[in-house]
Amino acid sequence: MVKEIVTEVETEDEDNGTNVVFLVHNGSEELRIQAQGKCWAIQRFVTNKNRKTKENQSGWVSFKWVTDLGSVANRFYDMRLKRSEATSLEELREAAIKIGEDIRKEFKAIKDKL
C-alpha cells in the first residue's frame, strides 16, 4: 500500500515548454508521473552499470504511457492490486476497495495542484 504521496510539483524548462512532474512513494518504490507532450508517463528511478566504463548510471525511465490522469490512476490501481498480498477472494475484494479509496485521495491531491 502507499505510505506517502508527494504532491510536489517540479517544473522543468524544456524546448516544448514547462514540464509537470509529480513524485509518488509507492511502498519502497518511488515513482514519478511526468507530463510529456500530449501524454503522461509513469517512470521509475533505475541504476544500471555502464558496460564500457563500469560506472553506475542513474536516471528516470518511463515504463508506461497514458493519455490522461484518469488512466494513470487506473495503472496505479492495477499495479497495487497485483502487488497485494491477498490470499483469498474476500481479501482481494477488501484490498481492491482500500486501494481504490487511496488512489482517489492521491489523484484528487494531484489534480488540485494542477
N, CA, C and O atoms as a printed pandas DataFrame, in Angstrom:
     atom_number atom_name residue_name chain_id  residue_number  x_coord  y_coord  z_coord
0              1         N          MET        A               1    0.824   -1.188    0.000
1              2        CA          MET        A               1    0.000    0.000    0.000
2              3         C          MET        A               1    0.869    1.252    0.000
3              4         O          MET        A               1    2.058    1.202    0.314
4              5         N          VAL        A               2    0.280    2.325   -0.342
5              6        CA          VAL        A               2    1.009    3.584   -0.415
6              7         C          VAL        A               2    1.241    4.120    0.982
7              8         O          VAL        A               2    0.305    4.242    1.772
8              9         N          LYS        A               3    2.482    4.439    1.286
9             10        CA          LYS        A               3    2.812    5.031    2.572
10            11         C          LYS        A               3    2.664    6.539    2.513
11            12         O          LYS        A               3    2.231    7.161    3.484
12            13         N          GLU        A               4    3.016    7.127    1.394
13            14        CA          GLU        A               4    3.014    8.577    1.298
14            15         C          GLU        A               4    2.976    8.969   -0.172
15            16         O          GLU        A               4    3.600    8.330   -1.018
16            17         N          ILE        A               5    2.249   10.008   -0.452
17            18        CA          ILE        A               5    2.308   10.572   -1.801
18            19         C          ILE        A               5    2.905   11.964   -1.683
19            20         O          ILE        A               5    2.488   12.766   -0.847
20            21         N          VAL        A               6    3.856   12.229   -2.507
21            22        CA          VAL        A               6    4.480   13.548   -2.524
22            23         C          VAL        A               6    3.874   14.292   -3.696
23            24         O          VAL        A               6    4.099   13.943   -4.855
24            25         N          THR        A               7    3.120   15.302   -3.389
25            26        CA          THR        A               7    2.465   16.036   -4.470
26            27         C          THR        A               7    3.251   17.298   -4.792
27            28         O          THR        A               7    2.686   18.331   -5.154
28            29         N          GLU        A               8    4.550   17.191   -4.655
29            30        CA          GLU        A               8    5.396   18.302   -5.049
30            31         C          GLU        A               8    5.354   18.408   -6.565
31            32         O          GLU        A               8    5.425   17.403   -7.272
32            33         N          VAL        A               9    5.242   19.588   -7.036
33            34        CA          VAL        A               9    5.218   19.801   -8.470
34            35         C          VAL        A               9    6.554   20.393   -8.872
35            36         O          VAL        A               9    6.906   21.495   -8.451
36            37         N          GLU        A              10    7.284   19.670   -9.674
37            38        CA          GLU        A              10    8.529   20.193  -10.221
38            39         C          GLU        A              10    8.201   20.752  -11.597
39            40         O          GLU        A              10    7.368   20.199  -12.314
40            41         N          THR        A              11    8.834   21.812  -11.954
41            42        CA          THR        A              11    8.687   22.305  -13.322
42            43         C          THR        A              11   10.067   22.348  -13.945
43            44         O          THR        A              11   11.014   22.885  -13.369
44            45         N          GLU        A              12   10.159   21.786  -15.105
45            46        CA          GLU        A              12   11.426   21.736  -15.814
46            47         C          GLU        A              12   11.254   22.456  -17.140
47            48         O          GLU        A              12   10.322   22.168  -17.892
48            49         N          ASP        A              13   12.133   23.376  -17.423
49            50        CA          ASP        A              13   12.064   24.078  -18.701
50            51         C          ASP        A              13   12.690   23.209  -19.778
51            52         O          ASP        A              13   13.853   22.816  -19.690
52            53         N          GLU        A              14   11.903   22.922  -20.782
53            54        CA          GLU        A              14   12.387   22.148  -21.923
54            55         C          GLU        A              14   12.057   22.922  -23.189
55            56         O          GLU        A              14   11.425   23.978  -23.142
56            57         N          ASP        A              15   12.484   22.395  -24.294
57            58        CA          ASP        A              15   12.195   23.047  -25.572
58            59         C          ASP        A              15   10.687   23.175  -25.806
59            60         O          ASP        A              15   10.229   24.129  -26.434
60            61         N          ASN        A              16    9.920   22.204  -25.295
61            62        CA          ASN        A              16    8.471   22.203  -25.511
62            63         C          ASN        A              16    7.720   23.031  -24.482
63            64         O          ASN        A              16    6.490   23.062  -24.517
64            65         N          GLY        A              17    8.404   23.700  -23.572
65            66        CA          GLY        A              17    7.727   24.493  -22.555
66            67         C          GLY        A              17    7.925   23.890  -21.174
67            68         O          GLY        A              17    8.904   23.186  -20.925
68            69         N          THR        A              18    6.996   24.168  -20.289
69            70        CA          THR        A              18    7.112   23.708  -18.917
70            71         C          THR        A              18    6.623   22.278  -18.798
71            72         O          THR        A              18    5.618   21.903  -19.401
72            73         N          ASN        A              19    7.336   21.485  -18.020
73            74        CA          ASN        A              19    7.013   20.089  -17.821
74            75         C          ASN        A              19    6.567   19.894  -16.375
75            76         O          ASN        A              19    7.242   20.366  -15.460
76            77         N          VAL        A              20    5.453   19.216  -16.149
77            78        CA          VAL        A              20    4.922   18.998  -14.807
78            79         C          VAL        A              20    5.303   17.599  -14.348
79            80         O          VAL        A              20    5.149   16.631  -15.092
80            81         N          VAL        A              21    5.803   17.496  -13.114
81            82        CA          VAL        A              21    6.250   16.213  -12.581
82            83         C          VAL        A              21    5.698   16.046  -11.171
83            84         O          VAL        A              21    5.758   16.976  -10.366
84            85         N          PHE        A              22    5.157   14.863  -10.865
85            86        CA          PHE        A              22    4.711   14.510   -9.516
86            87         C          PHE        A              22    5.496   13.297   -9.055
87            88         O          PHE        A              22    5.694   12.357   -9.825
88            89         N          LEU        A              23    5.946   13.307   -7.802
89            90        CA          LEU        A              23    6.621   12.155   -7.223
90            91         C          LEU        A              23    5.639   11.403   -6.342
91            92         O          LEU        A              23    4.886   12.014   -5.584
92            93         N          VAL        A              24    5.642   10.073   -6.438
93            94        CA          VAL        A              24    4.749    9.234   -5.655
94            95         C          VAL        A              24    5.578    8.152   -4.992
95            96         O          VAL        A              24    6.315    7.431   -5.665
96            97         N          HIS        A              25    5.460    8.030   -3.654
97            98        CA          HIS        A              25    6.139    6.955   -2.937
98            99         C          HIS        A              25    5.169    5.785   -2.832
99           100         O          HIS        A              25    4.138    5.888   -2.168
100          101         N          ASN        A              26    5.490    4.698   -3.472
101          102        CA          ASN        A              26    4.639    3.514   -3.512
102          103         C          ASN        A              26    5.319    2.417   -2.712
103          104         O          ASN        A              26    5.970    1.544   -3.287
104          105         N          GLY        A              27    5.175    2.451   -1.386
105          106        CA          GLY        A              27    5.880    1.492   -0.538
106          107         C          GLY        A              27    7.361    1.779   -0.577
107          108         O          GLY        A              27    7.787    2.877   -0.217
108          109         N          SER        A              28    8.151    0.823   -1.004
109          110        CA          SER        A              28    9.599    1.015   -1.082
110          111         C          SER        A              28   10.033    1.621   -2.409
111          112         O          SER        A              28   11.202    1.963   -2.586
112          113         N          GLU        A              29    9.104    1.755   -3.334
113          114        CA          GLU        A              29    9.418    2.237   -4.669
114          115         C          GLU        A              29    8.974    3.686   -4.839
115          116         O          GLU        A              29    7.883    4.063   -4.412
116          117         N          GLU        A              30    9.818    4.487   -5.459
117          118        CA          GLU        A              30    9.448    5.855   -5.776
118          119         C          GLU        A              30    9.164    5.932   -7.268
119          120         O          GLU        A              30    9.997    5.566   -8.097
120          121         N          LEU        A              31    7.975    6.415   -7.588
121          122        CA          LEU        A              31    7.574    6.558   -8.980
122          123         C          LEU        A              31    7.381    8.032   -9.283
123          124         O          LEU        A              31    7.196    8.850   -8.382
124          125         N          ARG        A              32    7.428    8.354  -10.556
125          126        CA          ARG        A              32    7.255    9.735  -10.982
126          127         C          ARG        A              32    6.227    9.749  -12.101
127          128         O          ARG        A              32    6.251    8.898  -12.990
128          129         N          ILE        A              33    5.329   10.714  -12.050
129          130        CA          ILE        A              33    4.350   10.924  -13.112
130          131         C          ILE        A              33    4.781   12.197  -13.820
131          132         O          ILE        A              33    4.893   13.252  -13.196
132          133         N          GLN        A              34    5.022   12.100  -15.118
133          134        CA          GLN        A              34    5.558   13.236  -15.851
134          135         C          GLN        A              34    4.710   13.509  -17.090
135          136         O          GLN        A              34    4.390   12.601  -17.857
136          137         N          ALA        A              35    4.356   14.777  -17.265
137          138        CA          ALA        A              35    3.652   15.175  -18.481
138          139         C          ALA        A              35    4.671   15.235  -19.611
139          140         O          ALA        A              35    5.698   15.905  -19.506
140          141         N          GLN        A              36    4.369   14.521  -20.696
141          142        CA          GLN        A              36    5.270   14.512  -21.848
142          143         C          GLN        A              36    4.461   14.830  -23.100
143          144         O          GLN        A              36    3.820   13.955  -23.683
144          145         N          GLY        A              37    4.502   16.072  -23.492
145          146        CA          GLY        A              37    3.748   16.462  -24.682
146          147         C          GLY        A              37    2.264   16.249  -24.487
147          148         O          GLY        A              37    1.642   16.929  -23.671
148          149         N          LYS        A              38    1.681   15.305  -25.230
149          150        CA          LYS        A              38    0.243   15.051  -25.147
150          151         C          LYS        A              38   -0.085   13.801  -24.347
151          152         O          LYS        A              38   -1.196   13.280  -24.446
152          153         N          CYS        A              39    0.869   13.309  -23.551
153          154        CA          CYS        A              39    0.598   12.129  -22.740
154          155         C          CYS        A              39    1.259   12.253  -21.363
155          156         O          CYS        A              39    2.019   13.186  -21.107
156          157         N          TRP        A              40    0.960   11.311  -20.500
157          158        CA          TRP        A              40    1.569   11.214  -19.178
158          159         C          TRP        A              40    2.406    9.945  -19.146
159          160         O          TRP        A              40    1.987    8.906  -19.655
160          161         N          ALA        A              41    3.587   10.029  -18.548
161          162        CA          ALA        A              41    4.463    8.869  -18.429
162          163         C          ALA        A              41    4.613    8.512  -16.960
163          164         O          ALA        A              41    4.771    9.390  -16.112
164          165         N          ILE        A              42    4.563    7.219  -16.662
165          166        CA          ILE        A              42    4.872    6.727  -15.324
166          167         C          ILE        A              42    6.313    6.242  -15.387
167          168         O          ILE        A              42    6.668    5.438  -16.248
168          169         N          GLN        A              43    7.139    6.734  -14.473
169          170        CA          GLN        A              43    8.566    6.450  -14.508
170          171         C          GLN        A              43    9.037    5.877  -13.175
171          172         O          GLN        A              43    8.445    6.130  -12.127
172          173         N          ARG        A              44   10.112    5.102  -13.240
173          174        CA          ARG        A              44   10.766    4.640  -12.016
174          175         C          ARG        A              44   12.249    4.974  -12.116
175          176         O          ARG        A              44   12.814    5.041  -13.207
176          177         N          PHE        A              45   12.866    5.179  -10.961
177          178        CA          PHE        A              45   14.278    5.541  -10.902
178          179         C          PHE        A              45   15.093    4.253  -10.929
179          180         O          PHE        A              45   14.884    3.361  -10.106
180          181         N          VAL        A              46   16.016    4.161  -11.872
181          182        CA          VAL        A              46   16.836    2.952  -12.005
182          183         C          VAL        A              46   18.318    3.317  -12.011
183          184         O          VAL        A              46   18.712    4.418  -12.398
184          185         N          THR        A              47   19.115    2.361  -11.573
185          186        CA          THR        A              47   20.568    2.493  -11.623
186          187         C          THR        A              47   21.115    1.287  -12.367
187          188         O          THR        A              47   20.844    0.144  -11.999
188          189         N          ASN        A              48   21.874    1.541  -13.400
189          190        CA          ASN        A              48   22.490    0.489  -14.205
190          191         C          ASN        A              48   23.988    0.717  -14.298
191          192         O          ASN        A              48   24.468    1.841  -14.148
192          193         N          LYS        A              49   24.713   -0.348  -14.545
193          194        CA          LYS        A              49   26.156   -0.243  -14.719
194          195         C          LYS        A              49   26.476   -0.155  -16.206
195          196         O          LYS        A              49   26.037   -0.996  -16.991
196          197         N          ASN        A              50   27.240    0.860  -16.591
197          198        CA          ASN        A              50   27.662    1.037  -17.968
198          199         C          ASN        A              50   28.626   -0.093  -18.333
199          200         O          ASN        A              50   29.591   -0.341  -17.611
200          201         N          ARG        A              51   28.372   -0.771  -19.439
201          202        CA          ARG        A              51   29.210   -1.912  -19.834
202          203         C          ARG        A              51   30.643   -1.515  -20.166
203          204         O          ARG        A              51   31.581   -2.257  -19.875
204          205         N          LYS        A              52   30.809   -0.346  -20.774
205          206        CA          LYS        A              52   32.153    0.068  -21.188
206          207         C          LYS        A              52   32.952    0.677  -20.043
207          208         O          LYS        A              52   34.104    0.308  -19.815
208          209         N          THR        A              53   32.329    1.617  -19.321
209          210        CA          THR        A              53   33.069    2.337  -18.279
210          211         C          THR        A              53   32.953    1.690  -16.904
211          212         O          THR        A              53   33.708    2.040  -15.997
212          213         N          LYS        A              54   32.027    0.757  -16.733
213          214        CA          LYS        A              54   31.765    0.077  -15.459
214          215         C          LYS        A              54   31.283    1.028  -14.369
215          216         O          LYS        A              54   31.313    0.686  -13.187
216          217         N          GLU        A              55   30.839    2.219  -14.764
217          218        CA          GLU        A              55   30.327    3.187  -13.801
218          219         C          GLU        A              55   28.809    3.042  -13.691
219          220         O          GLU        A              55   28.136    2.661  -14.649
220          221         N          ASN        A              56   28.283    3.354  -12.503
221          222        CA          ASN        A              56   26.839    3.338  -12.306
222          223         C          ASN        A              56   26.217    4.571  -12.950
223          224         O          ASN        A              56   26.729    5.682  -12.815
224          225         N          GLN        A              57   25.113    4.361  -13.647
225          226        CA          GLN        A              57   24.356    5.449  -14.249
226          227         C          GLN        A              57   22.942    5.385  -13.698
227          228         O          GLN        A              57   22.318    4.324  -13.706
228          229         N          SER        A              58   22.434    6.513  -13.220
229          230        CA          SER        A              58   21.102    6.563  -12.635
230          231         C          SER        A              58   20.238    7.546  -13.396
231          232         O          SER        A              58   20.728    8.523  -13.963
232          233         N          GLY        A              59   18.942    7.272  -13.399
233          234        CA          GLY        A              59   18.020    8.206  -14.037
234          235         C          GLY        A              59   16.606    7.667  -14.036
235          236         O          GLY        A              59   16.365    6.508  -13.699
236          237         N          TRP        A              60   15.677    8.521  -14.418
237          238        CA          TRP        A              60   14.273    8.149  -14.506
238          239         C          TRP        A              60   14.005    7.491  -15.853
239          240         O          TRP        A              60   14.419    8.003  -16.893
240          241         N          VAL        A              61   13.306    6.345  -15.834
241          242        CA          VAL        A              61   12.992    5.600  -17.047
242          243         C          VAL        A              61   11.478    5.412  -17.124
243          244         O          VAL        A              61   10.858    4.928  -16.177
244          245         N          SER        A              62   10.890    5.795  -18.251
245          246        CA          SER        A              62    9.449    5.626  -18.456
246          247         C          SER        A              62    9.144    4.166  -18.747
247          248         O          SER        A              62    9.862    3.515  -19.506
248          249         N          PHE        A              63    8.063    3.646  -18.135
249          250        CA          PHE        A              63    7.675    2.269  -18.431
250          251         C          PHE        A              63    6.203    2.136  -18.806
251          252         O          PHE        A              63    5.785    1.072  -19.263
252          253         N          LYS        A              64    5.413    3.182  -18.625
253          254        CA          LYS        A              64    4.022    3.184  -19.078
254          255         C          LYS        A              64    3.674    4.591  -19.539
255          256         O          LYS        A              64    4.103    5.576  -18.937
256          257         N          TRP        A              65    2.886    4.679  -20.623
257          258        CA          TRP        A              65    2.439    5.963  -21.155
258          259         C          TRP        A              65    0.927    5.906  -21.301
259          260         O          TRP        A              65    0.373    4.918  -21.784
260          261         N          VAL        A              66    0.265    6.982  -20.875
261          262        CA          VAL        A              66   -1.190    7.064  -20.991
262          263         C          VAL        A              66   -1.583    8.479  -21.407
263          264         O          VAL        A              66   -0.765    9.399  -21.361
264          265         N          THR        A              67   -2.832    8.643  -21.812
265          266        CA          THR        A              67   -3.253    9.922  -22.369
266          267         C          THR        A              67   -3.828   10.899  -21.348
267          268         O          THR        A              67   -3.863   12.102  -21.610
268          269         N          ASP        A              68   -4.285   10.408  -20.181
269          270        CA          ASP        A              68   -4.865   11.326  -19.197
270          271         C          ASP        A              68   -4.603   10.833  -17.776
271          272         O          ASP        A              68   -4.188    9.693  -17.569
272          273         N          LEU        A              69   -4.853   11.711  -16.798
273          274        CA          LEU        A              69   -4.595   11.357  -15.403
274          275         C          LEU        A              69   -5.502   10.241  -14.904
275          276         O          LEU        A              69   -5.109    9.474  -14.025
276          277         N          GLY        A              70   -6.702   10.141  -15.448
277          278        CA          GLY        A              70   -7.588    9.037  -15.072
278          279         C          GLY        A              70   -6.973    7.694  -15.431
279          280         O          GLY        A              70   -7.081    6.734  -14.668
280          281         N          SER        A              71   -6.332    7.625  -16.582
281          282        CA          SER        A              71   -5.653    6.388  -16.991
282          283         C          SER        A              71   -4.433    6.111  -16.118
283          284         O          SER        A              71   -4.111    4.954  -15.847
284          285         N          VAL        A              72   -3.751    7.172  -15.675
285          286        CA          VAL        A              72   -2.623    6.996  -14.749
286          287         C          VAL        A              72   -3.139    6.365  -13.457
287          288         O          VAL        A              72   -2.530    5.433  -12.932
288          289         N          ALA        A              73   -4.257    6.871  -12.949
289          290        CA          ALA        A              73   -4.844    6.319  -11.720
290          291         C          ALA        A              73   -5.198    4.848  -11.911
291          292         O          ALA        A              73   -4.970    4.037  -11.013
292          293         N          ASN        A              74   -5.758    4.492  -13.078
293          294        CA          ASN        A              74   -6.093    3.090  -13.346
294          295         C          ASN        A              74   -4.848    2.205  -13.364
295          296         O          ASN        A              74   -4.879    1.082  -12.861
296          297         N          ARG        A              75   -3.747    2.705  -13.943
297          298        CA          ARG        A              75   -2.492    1.937  -13.975
298          299         C          ARG        A              75   -1.956    1.716  -12.564
299          300         O          ARG        A              75   -1.505    0.621  -12.229
300          301         N          PHE        A              76   -2.007    2.778  -11.727
301          302        CA          PHE        A              76   -1.559    2.641  -10.346
302          303         C          PHE        A              76   -2.422    1.623   -9.606
303          304         O          PHE        A              76   -1.907    0.816   -8.832
304          305         N          TYR        A              77   -3.726    1.658   -9.842
305          306        CA          TYR        A              77   -4.648    0.710   -9.230
306          307         C          TYR        A              77   -4.257   -0.717   -9.611
307          308         O          TYR        A              77   -4.157   -1.590   -8.749
308          309         N          ASP        A              78   -4.036   -0.948  -10.901
309          310        CA          ASP        A              78   -3.650   -2.280  -11.377
310          311         C          ASP        A              78   -2.340   -2.747  -10.747
311          312         O          ASP        A              78   -2.236   -3.888  -10.298
312          313         N          MET        A              79   -1.328   -1.853  -10.715
313          314        CA          MET        A              79   -0.027   -2.232  -10.165
314          315         C          MET        A              79   -0.148   -2.607   -8.689
315          316         O          MET        A              79    0.430   -3.602   -8.254
316          317         N          ARG        A              80   -0.889   -1.822   -7.925
317          318        CA          ARG        A              80   -1.017   -2.074   -6.491
318          319         C          ARG        A              80   -1.839   -3.323   -6.211
319          320         O          ARG        A              80   -1.528   -4.076   -5.288
320          321         N          LEU        A              81   -2.880   -3.548   -6.995
321          322        CA          LEU        A              81   -3.706   -4.731   -6.779
322          323         C          LEU        A              81   -2.906   -6.003   -7.066
323          324         O          LEU        A              81   -3.047   -7.001   -6.359
324          325         N          LYS        A              82   -2.071   -5.965   -8.098
325          326        CA          LYS        A              82   -1.232   -7.127   -8.413
326          327         C          LYS        A              82   -0.218   -7.406   -7.307
327          328         O          LYS        A              82    0.158   -8.556   -7.078
328          329         N          ARG        A              83    0.226   -6.340   -6.618
329          330        CA          ARG        A              83    1.222   -6.500   -5.546
330          331         C          ARG        A              83    0.596   -6.771   -4.187
331          332         O          ARG        A              83    1.316   -6.974   -3.209
332          333         N          SER        A              84   -0.728   -6.779   -4.107
333          334        CA          SER        A              84   -1.371   -7.023   -2.811
334          335         C          SER        A              84   -1.072   -8.455   -2.365
335          336         O          SER        A              84   -0.798   -9.335   -3.181
336          337         N          GLU        A              85   -1.131   -8.657   -1.075
337          338        CA          GLU        A              85   -0.810   -9.974   -0.520
338          339         C          GLU        A              85   -2.069  -10.771   -0.224
339          340         O          GLU        A              85   -2.076  -11.609    0.677
340          341         N          ALA        A              86   -3.120  -10.519   -0.966
341          342        CA          ALA        A              86   -4.393  -11.209   -0.766
342          343         C          ALA        A              86   -4.245  -12.683   -1.120
343          344         O          ALA        A              86   -3.662  -13.041   -2.144
344          345         N          THR        A              87   -4.794  -13.539   -0.237
345          346        CA          THR        A              87   -4.729  -14.984   -0.476
346          347         C          THR        A              87   -6.102  -15.594   -0.713
347          348         O          THR        A              87   -6.214  -16.783   -1.010
348          349         N          SER        A              88   -7.145  -14.783   -0.584
349          350        CA          SER        A              88   -8.492  -15.279   -0.850
350          351         C          SER        A              88   -9.259  -14.217   -1.626
351          352         O          SER        A              88   -8.824  -13.072   -1.744
352          353         N          LEU        A              89  -10.395  -14.621   -2.146
353          354        CA          LEU        A              89  -11.223  -13.694   -2.904
354          355         C          LEU        A              89  -11.718  -12.554   -2.021
355          356         O          LEU        A              89  -11.790  -11.410   -2.471
356          357         N          GLU        A              90  -12.062  -12.855   -0.766
357          358        CA          GLU        A              90  -12.519  -11.823    0.169
358          359         C          GLU        A              90  -11.404  -10.817    0.461
359          360         O          GLU        A              90  -11.652   -9.612    0.477
360          361         N          GLU        A              91  -10.182  -11.298    0.689
361          362        CA          GLU        A              91   -9.053  -10.396    0.932
362          363         C          GLU        A              91   -8.761   -9.539   -0.297
363          364         O          GLU        A              91   -8.411   -8.366   -0.170
364          365         N          LEU        A              92   -8.903  -10.120   -1.475
365          366        CA          LEU        A              92   -8.689   -9.374   -2.713
366          367         C          LEU        A              92   -9.734   -8.272   -2.871
367          368         O          LEU        A              92   -9.413   -7.158   -3.286
368          369         N          ARG        A              93  -10.990   -8.590   -2.537
369          370        CA          ARG        A              93  -12.058   -7.596   -2.613
370          371         C          ARG        A              93  -11.785   -6.438   -1.642
371          372         O          ARG        A              93  -11.934   -5.272   -2.008
372          373         N          GLU        A              94  -11.387   -6.758   -0.413
373          374        CA          GLU        A              94  -11.078   -5.726    0.581
374          375         C          GLU        A              94   -9.886   -4.877    0.139
375          376         O          GLU        A              94   -9.896   -3.658    0.308
376          377         N          ALA        A              95   -8.864   -5.516   -0.423
377          378        CA          ALA        A              95   -7.691   -4.783   -0.913
378          379         C          ALA        A              95   -8.083   -3.861   -2.062
379          380         O          ALA        A              95   -7.598   -2.732   -2.144
380          381         N          ALA        A              96   -8.950   -4.329   -2.941
381          382        CA          ALA        A              96   -9.386   -3.520   -4.079
382          383         C          ALA        A              96  -10.119   -2.271   -3.603
383          384         O          ALA        A              96   -9.913   -1.186   -4.146
384          385         N          ILE        A              97  -10.974   -2.417   -2.591
385          386        CA          ILE        A              97  -11.707   -1.267   -2.049
386          387         C          ILE        A              97  -10.737   -0.277   -1.425
387          388         O          ILE        A              97  -10.834    0.924   -1.678
388          389         N          LYS        A              98   -9.801   -0.762   -0.612
389          390        CA          LYS        A              98   -8.832    0.111    0.072
390          391         C          LYS        A              98   -7.938    0.830   -0.945
391          392         O          LYS        A              98   -7.708    2.033   -0.823
392          393         N          ILE        A              99   -7.442    0.113   -1.930
393          394        CA          ILE        A              99   -6.576    0.701   -2.959
394          395         C          ILE        A              99   -7.343    1.770   -3.733
395          396         O          ILE        A              99   -6.801    2.837   -4.021
396          397         N          GLY        A             100   -8.597    1.489   -4.069
397          398        CA          GLY        A             100   -9.417    2.457   -4.790
398          399         C          GLY        A             100   -9.607    3.748   -4.001
399          400         O          GLY        A             100   -9.526    4.843   -4.558
400          401         N          GLU        A             101   -9.862    3.613   -2.697
401          402        CA          GLU        A             101  -10.011    4.804   -1.839
402          403         C          GLU        A             101   -8.717    5.604   -1.783
403          404         O          GLU        A             101   -8.736    6.830   -1.891
404          405         N          ASP        A             102   -7.588    4.909   -1.612
405          406        CA          ASP        A             102   -6.285    5.588   -1.547
406          407         C          ASP        A             102   -5.998    6.354   -2.834
407          408         O          ASP        A             102   -5.558    7.503   -2.799
408          409         N          ILE        A             103   -6.248    5.712   -3.959
409          410        CA          ILE        A             103   -5.936    6.334   -5.242
410          411         C          ILE        A             103   -6.826    7.548   -5.497
411          412         O          ILE        A             103   -6.357    8.556   -6.027
412          413         N          ARG        A             104   -8.102    7.464   -5.126
413          414        CA          ARG        A             104   -8.978    8.629   -5.283
414          415         C          ARG        A             104   -8.449    9.823   -4.492
415          416         O          ARG        A             104   -8.453   10.946   -4.996
416          417         N          LYS        A             105   -7.997    9.596   -3.267
417          418        CA          LYS        A             105   -7.443   10.678   -2.446
418          419         C          LYS        A             105   -6.168   11.240   -3.073
419          420         O          LYS        A             105   -6.001   12.457   -3.164
420          421         N          GLU        A             106   -5.276   10.360   -3.501
421          422        CA          GLU        A             106   -3.999   10.784   -4.068
422          423         C          GLU        A             106   -4.184   11.612   -5.329
423          424         O          GLU        A             106   -3.577   12.673   -5.474
424          425         N          PHE        A             107   -5.018   11.132   -6.235
425          426        CA          PHE        A             107   -5.167   11.832   -7.503
426          427         C          PHE        A             107   -6.030   13.085   -7.374
427          428         O          PHE        A             107   -5.936   13.981   -8.212
428          429         N          LYS        A             108   -6.856   13.165   -6.357
429          430        CA          LYS        A             108   -7.543   14.426   -6.072
430          431         C          LYS        A             108   -6.503   15.469   -5.659
431          432         O          LYS        A             108   -6.578   16.622   -6.082
432          433         N          ALA        A             109   -5.528   15.061   -4.829
433          434        CA          ALA        A             109   -4.457   15.978   -4.418
434          435         C          ALA        A             109   -3.630   16.421   -5.628
435          436         O          ALA        A             109   -3.245   17.586   -5.729
436          437         N          ILE        A             110   -3.366   15.504   -6.527
437          438        CA          ILE        A             110   -2.594   15.853   -7.731
438          439         C          ILE        A             110   -3.388   16.820   -8.608
439          440         O          ILE        A             110   -2.847   17.826   -9.067
440          441         N          LYS        A             111   -4.671   16.522   -8.844
441          442        CA          LYS        A             111   -5.487   17.416   -9.686
442          443         C          LYS        A             111   -5.621   18.798   -9.062
443          444         O          LYS        A             111   -5.680   19.796   -9.780
444          445         N          ASP        A             112   -5.672   18.871   -7.727
445          446        CA          ASP        A             112   -5.748   20.171   -7.062
446          447         C          ASP        A             112   -4.486   20.995   -7.285
447          448         O          ASP        A             112   -4.538   22.225   -7.264
448          449         N          LYS        A             113   -3.336   20.320   -7.502
449          450        CA          LYS        A             113   -2.070   21.017   -7.730
450          451         C          LYS        A             113   -1.947   21.547   -9.153
451          452         O          LYS        A             113   -1.166   22.463   -9.411
452          453         N          LEU        A             114   -2.722   20.972  -10.081
453          454        CA          LEU        A             114   -2.599   21.396  -11.477
454          455         C          LEU        A             114   -3.169   22.753  -11.712
455          456         O          LEU        A             114   -3.140   23.249  -12.839
